Each structure stands twice: as structure tokens, then as C-alpha cells.
Amino acid sequence: MECPHLNSNVSCPSDSSRFPNGTPSSWCCNVCRSNKSPWICLTCLMVHCGRYVNGHAKKHFEESQVLGITQKKSEKQEKEKSHHSVCMDCSSYSVFCYRCDDFVVNDTKLGQVQKVREHLQSATGLRNLGNTCFMNAILQSLRSLVEEFRKTLCSLWQGSQTAFSPDSLFYAIWKIMPSFRGYQQQDAHEFMRYLLDHLHRELQYSRNGASHPVSPQDGVRLSSAEGKCCINGTASVVTSIFGGILQNEVNCLICGTESRKFDPFLDLSLDIPSQFRQKRSKDQDPGPTCTLRDCLRSFTDLEELDETELYYCHKCKKRQKSTKKFWIQKLPKVLCLHLKRFHWTAFLRNKVDTYVEFPLKGLDMRGYLLEPENSLSENCLYDLVAVVVHHGSGVGSGHYTAYGSHEGRWYHFNDSTVTLTNEDTVRKAKAYILFYVERTEQVASDKTATNSTATNQPAVDTAATDSVSLEVVAQDMAAADTVLMDVAASHTNALDVAAPDNAALENEGEDMA
């Protein structure tokens, strides 16, 4: 219903410190301390329980009415504000007015209800535990990518104005990834690879019921029977999302023998072409801009191997000069592109600070496929969802931040500080890791439906053909959630790390205030 009391009863403070601490789902009633069905008063921002718990939200309204009658009626507006009749559900963000005794669908002239709603839904940062920005940037990027990380990383979008501290996860990572122990700066890309590889192994351990988790020394091989990207011969939600397949083609320059090898990948590491690496003074012409396509072209171009990389030809029975070329045989759902910004020179690892231009939408990967003419049915367009940026001069120093897209808006994650940003700012970033997501089948089917309507032809429903594979992915997603929670919990207990006491919330449906 349209409520006439909003303009006089709703106030959205400019100072966010007036809101309660913590996430809205953890807020408790100011009277009985119950965390079931919390409602926030949009006049004074006090939190009370709904009428189906102990009814303190309604009592708060009734008490404000009595207080309003006893106060001096100096100003009509102040009298109206004393009613405290409008409140918002902290879980569903629906609005209820006690004076109307109904749910509200309209907003104030200044849009204050929506501002409060956005505040409760706003993103949450991660505290820096001491040079842990490399971990924060990756976790915040992954949260922008896949729902499979929802249960472990859900705090990042639950609207707390205080940063979430990932102590338990960090200590668990110390336990399972000893190389990341300590508080020295680490490489974000290396951490991401360790995280995905370990998650994959834990998923296989959980699914197969093996007595011992798979060792990382077991290597990587391709399951050619299924045609999927598989690590240790098995697929998981990790390979279902990030997994692709490369064809490595080597030709002997002496006898012409060709060797082909198929390699699964979770990300592609791209060199920044040498012609773009030269540092120029401010007085010099900046020269051409390096683009992501330049880096992809350099990765897939035919390359003659150096003398130190001679290929052993089985026909010649010795190492010979040869050429190498990469083709992409299978594209992943999430394409992770790592730009090689750190190179060894003598005993130092220097940073390549060249700006690389990258598209936010419509990255077309068809030109890099092994058989592009057979990929017409495959969607080769990708849209950007997250970027990791390294600030500083060296891998052992500096700072990592991330940009992430959520519901059409871009956010900048700088550890505990999360700010709303715009596409132009994202485009100007000197990317270190780029995460692209394959355009969904829904978009393609929508276009098909539109075209078929214009020609009076029925659209072909392609969703049914993928129902089996989607069901498998859904099962993997549930397993990923369980494993992420179990891994963090088990390793945290092993380190005697105290976990916060978060009471589970009951699902009350759409409760009334």
C-alpha cells in the first residue's frame, strides 16, 4: 500500500555510525536480545523483535505514541516523528507501518527507504591481519564470481559497516598451506592457485570417501573419456567452473614431426609483450597502448623455442630445434587471466608496470580456439566481474586491492574499506588478475526468443539439454559449501582458534513487525 506517513517518520542518517554494529542478520532486539525476526525502526534506528517473537517492535511504537502525547506540541513535524511507526525487516528489507497496519511499497520524496535498504545490503570489507591483502583481494574477487563460495564468504555482502575479520580462514590456510605462514607479503596469484587446487582435492576427498586426501604430487592429467578438465583424473566444482583445456603443439624443425599434448588449466598466465614494457619519460611519446588482445595473441602465437628449451624428437632420437604453439580446445565458464607483471632480472624480481587495456564486456575468445569454425554453438563471449590490482614496485612489497561487480554495480575492495566506484575507474586499473564470466545461456535464449517472435517461429529451448550437467554442478556446489565450512572448522579447531558464536537464524518466512 501507499503509506502517507513515510516523509515524517523515516530518516536516513548521513553518519553510518548511527546504525547498529555487525551484520543485519546478527542484530538482536534491544529489549529481549532475541536475534529472531529483527526489525529496525526507521526513525531512531533501534532494533526490536517482531510480533511473532516477543512483539517489542510494536511495543516500541505504542510507547512512542504515549510519549508523543505527553510532550509539548511545539511543532507538528516533531509530533509526527515521535510516532516511530515505520520499521524495516532486517532480513527481507520489507517495510511495515503500524499506523497503517500494513506493508509499505512506496518511498519518501528523497528516497530514504531505499537508502536504508542499500545501507543494510552494502558490501563488507576484510580486515588486514598483517600483509594479508593478497588473500583479501582474491577472496573478494571470488565472492564476485561464484555462488559456490557463498556460505564461507557470505559476510562480504551482508551489510556490516564494520569489517569482517577472516581470522579462522587465515589460520586454516596457515595449516593447510604452510608456505603462506607468517605475516610477510605474498603473491596473490600464487595464493589463488593454492586455494583452488586445495579446494579441488578436498572436494574429491569428501565425494570419494577416501581414507586419505589426494596428494598434490599425484600430478595433473586429462580425462579424455569425458572431455573435461580434470585434476588428478577427476572433476569437481572447481574444474567445472575454472577448468579449460589447452592443446600444446610442438613441431620439429628438422624432420617436421608434430607432437600434440592436451593440458587442463585453471587460469592462463599471459606475458606482456616486450615492445610495451619499455619505460618512457614524461617528455617521450607514450607509444601504442598494450591491450589484453596483444597479450592473448602473444600467448597463442607460434614461438621458436630457445637453445635451452630444445625439444626431444622421438623420430630424430635427439633434442632438436622446434616451434611451439598453444591452442585453446575448451573454454571455461570463468576465465581467469593472470598478467605476468613480475620478472626475474639477475637476483631481483622486478615489476612490469605497463598499463594493459581490457574490455569490461564482450571479450571474444573465438579467435583463440583450436577449431573456431566448430564453436559457433558455443558461447565465446565473456564479461568482466572482478579485477585484482597490485600497487607497488615488487612482489614482496606493495599492496593488493580488488574491484568486484555485484548486481550491475562496481565496488572497490581495499581490505576493510569498501567503496562504490564506476566503470571508468575500473578500466584505468593496472590489472594483475582478471576474472571473466561466460555470458549465460539465458541471454542467448532471450535473443533467440526475440528473433523467433519477430519471425513467428517458436524458439528452441536449449535449457533442457543442459539439465543433467546443471544438476551435477548443483550437487558440486553444495559439496563445495560443505567442504569449505568443514575445512575451515577442522583446521581452526586444530589450532585452538576460538570461533565466534553465531546463533543460527530460524526461517520465519515473511514475518510481520
NORCORUR-V702539 format. One record per backbone hydrogen bond with DSSP energy under -0.5 kcal/mol. CO is the residue of the C=O (numbers start at 1). NH is the residue of the N-H. If there is no record, write none. Layout:
# NORCORUR-V702539
co=[CO,CO]
nh=[NH,NH]
This chain:
# NORCORUR-V702539
co=[1,1,1,3,5,6,6,11,14,15,16,23,24,29,34,37,38,39,40,41,42,46,47,48,49,50,50,50,55,56,57,58,59,60,61,62,63,64,65,66,67,72,75,76,77,78,80,81,85,86,87,88,89,94,95,96,97,97,102,104,108,111,112,113,114,115,116,117,118,119,122,125,127,132,132,133,134,135,136,137,138,139,140,141,141,142,142,146,147,149,150,153,154,155,156,158,164,164,165,166,167,168,169,170,171,172,173,177,178,186,187,188,189,190,191,192,193,194,195,196,197,198,199,200,201,202,203,204,205,205,215,216,221,222,223,223,223,228,228,231,234,236,237,238,238,239,241,241,244,245,245,246,246,247,247,248,248,249,250,251,252,257,259,261,261,263,265,268,268,270,271,273,274,281,290,291,292,293,294,295,296,297,303,303,306,307,311,311,312,313,313,318,320,321,322,323,324,325,327,327,328,330,333,333,334,335,335,336,336,337,337,338,338,339,340,341,343,345,348,348,350,351,355,355,357,360,362,363,363,365,366,368,369,371,372,375,378,380,381,382,383,385,386,387,388,388,389,389,390,391,393,394,399,401,402,403,404,406,409,410,411,411,412,412,413,414,415,416,416,417,419,421,422,423,424,426,429,430,432,433,434,434,435,435,436,437,440,440,441,442,443,444,445,446,447,448,449,450,451,452,453,460,462,463,464,466,467,468,469,470,471,472,473,474,475,476,477,478,479,480,481,482,483,484,485,486,487,488,489,490,491,492,493,496,500,501,506,509,512,512]
nh=[3,105,106,6,9,9,10,13,16,18,19,26,27,33,29,50,90,48,88,45,11,41,30,39,57,53,54,55,59,60,61,62,63,64,65,66,67,68,69,70,71,74,79,80,81,82,83,84,98,42,96,40,93,89,104,87,101,102,97,95,111,115,116,117,118,119,120,121,122,122,159,164,129,135,136,137,138,139,140,141,142,143,144,144,145,145,146,149,150,153,154,156,157,158,124,24,127,166,167,170,171,172,173,174,175,176,177,180,181,188,191,192,193,194,195,196,197,198,199,200,201,202,203,204,205,206,207,208,209,210,218,219,233,224,226,227,228,223,230,234,231,240,241,242,243,243,333,334,265,329,330,248,263,249,327,250,261,325,259,323,256,252,250,248,263,246,244,270,338,340,273,276,277,284,357,295,296,297,298,299,300,301,305,324,309,310,313,320,314,317,318,313,311,253,305,251,303,249,247,329,370,245,335,438,336,337,436,268,338,339,434,270,340,341,272,352,350,348,345,350,343,353,290,357,292,384,364,365,382,368,369,328,372,374,375,378,380,365,439,363,437,405,435,403,432,433,391,401,392,399,351,397,391,389,413,387,411,409,406,421,404,413,414,419,402,417,126,125,418,414,412,410,426,427,428,429,431,390,339,388,337,436,385,386,335,383,443,444,445,446,447,448,449,450,451,452,453,454,455,457,456,462,466,466,467,470,471,472,473,474,475,476,477,478,479,480,481,482,483,484,485,486,487,488,489,490,491,492,493,494,495,497,496,498,502,503,508,511,51,52]
